[in-house]
């Protein structure tokens, strides 16, 4: 019930935010140079609000994805390259994925989950060194790892990184503009694929996010 209410509220906020953005656009065209800086700040805040509402809606929908979508058969390497072209264009990447690894699962959910993980890595660690995306099969299961060389987070914050709205203090925290929902959405999407997602510190620097998918999704 609480999730339904949250989704309903977020949905109802979409229209007034869109109307405010349209009105602000008109005001910007007629505004004076002195007003431009203030209007720019308003526009930035409205964009942030719209993004937050979008993330809340995605979070509320992720859990019910198996009821709304059908599994597809696809090459993992194709999905990963699609994610990288969207989320990591221009970043220093190292990709090691078996070209023949074919999955049968919820492609949209896996795309959203990996997209959020990669976006975080680029946002917080894209200037610190290469970001590695690796995949392998072990005991029939699929392991997908996203590894960065950024500042990481404190050890005590790791268990909470997948909690909704949690943002750690420090370099990967509140000052970087995230909503605190990206990894929470990733976890729900991966769980919809009957998998799991975890994170550990990468030594000497950075984070390593690991997605594990069951053997049942592997088709070749």
N, C-alpha and C positions, 0 to 999 in steps of 0.2 A: 504494500500500500504506500509506504514512504517513497519507494522508487517511482511509482506511478505518479505521485504528487509532484515529485521533483521534475520528472519528465514533462508533466503538464505545465508547470510553472515556466520551465525553460522554453517550451514551445510558445507559450503566450507572450514571452518577452521578445521573441523574434520580430514580430510586426512593429511594436513601438520603437525598437532599436533601428530598424530599417527606415522608419519614418523620420526619426531624428537625424539619421545620416543624410537622407535626402534634403531635409530642411537646412542642415548645416552646409551642404553643398551650395544651396541657393544663397545663403548668407555669405559664404566665402567669395562668391562671384561679385557680390555687392559691397563687401567690406572694404575698409580702409587699410592701408599698409600697417597702421598702428594696431589694428585688430588682428592682423594675420597671425601673429605669434600665438595669441590666445585661442584663435580658432583652430590652429594646428594642434594645440594641446588637446582641445576638445575632440578633434577628429581621432587623435591617437587613443584617447580614453574610450571612445565609442568603438573603435576597432578592437580594442582589448576586450570590451564587454561582449561584443558579438562573437569573438573567438571563444570566450569562456562559455557562453550559452551553447555554442556549437559542440564544445567538448562535453558539457553536461549531458546534452542529448545523446551524443555518441556513447557516453558511459552508461546511460540508462538503457540504451538499445543493445549493447554488446552482449549482455547476459542472455537475451532472448533470441540471439542470432540463429541458433539451430532450428527454431520454430519458424523463422522467416526466410531462410536461405537453404540452398541445396549444395552439397559438396560437389566439387569439380576435380577433374584430373588435370594436372599441370606439372611442368618442369620447375623445380625449385629455383634453378639458376635464372630462368626467365622472370619469375616473380621478384627475386632479389634485384636484378638489374632494373626492373621497372621501379622498384622502391628507391634505388640509389639515384636514378635519373631525376626523380621527383624531389627527393629530400637531401641529396648530397652532391648536387652538381658542382663541380669545381673542387671538391674536397680531395685530400690525399687518401686514397683507398687501396686496400689490399684484399682481393676477393679470391677465396679458395673454396669452390663448391663443385662437387662432381656433376659434370654436365648431363649425366644420364639419370640423376636422381629425380624420380617422378613421384608425386604425391597425389592422394585423393582425399581432399579435405575442403574446409571452407576457405577458399582463396581470399575473399574479401576480408575475412577476419585476420588471416595471417598477414595480409598486406598491411592492414591497419596497425597490427601489433608491431611488426618489424619497422614500419614507417616511423612510429613514435620512438622506438629505441634508437634508430639511426639518427633521427632528428635531434634527439637529446645529445648523442655523441658528437654530432657536428656542431651543435650550439655551444656546448660546454668544453669541447676538447678538440675542435677542428683545427686549431692553430698549434696544438701541442705535439703533433706527430701523426703518423698514418693511423687510420681507423681500419681495423681488420674485420672482415666478415667471413666466417668459416662455417662449413657444414660437413658433417660426416655421419655415417651410420655405425652404431655400436650396439651389439646384441639385438639387432633388428630395429632399434629405435633411431630416430633422427635427432641429431644435436646441431643446433644453429647457435653460433657464438658471435657476438658483436663486442669487439675489444678496442678500447681507446687508451690514450696516453695522457689524458687530462688530469686535472687536480684531484679527481675522485671526491669522495665524501667521507666523513668520519665513520669509523667502524660501527659505532652505536646507532648510526642512522640507516644502515643497510637494511635491517628488517622492516623498516617503515617506508621504503622507497615506493612500494606498490600500494600504499594506502592513499585513498582519495584526498586530494588537496594538500598532501604533505610535501613541503619543500624544505630541504635542509638548509641550515645557515651556511654561509661561506660562498666559495667561488661557483658552486653548481646550484646555488640556492635562489634566494628571493630576488636578487638584483638582476637576474637574467631573463625575466619576462615570462616564464612558464606559468601555466595554470595550476600545476600540481596534479593534473588528471591524466597526463599522457601515459605513464607507466601503469596506472590503475586500469586504464582502458586496455592496454596491452595484456595485462593479466587476464582480464575478463575474456578477451578475444582468444587467447591461447587456451584458456580453460574450455571455451566453447569448442575448440578443436581437440578436446580431451588430452591436452598437454599441460606442461608446467613451465614456469619461467622463474629464474632466480638471478641474483646478482652478487658478485664478490668483488673485492678490491683486486686490481691487477697490479702486480709488483714489477717495477718499483712505483709506477704511477698509473692512475686511471681506474677504470671499471671494466669488468667482464660480465656481460649479460648473456645468460644461456637459456635457450628455448629447447625443451625436449618434447618431441612428438612421439606418440605410440607407434609400434610396429604396424598397427592396422592401417595407417595412412600411407604406407610405402607400397607403391605399385610397380616399381622398376628402378 
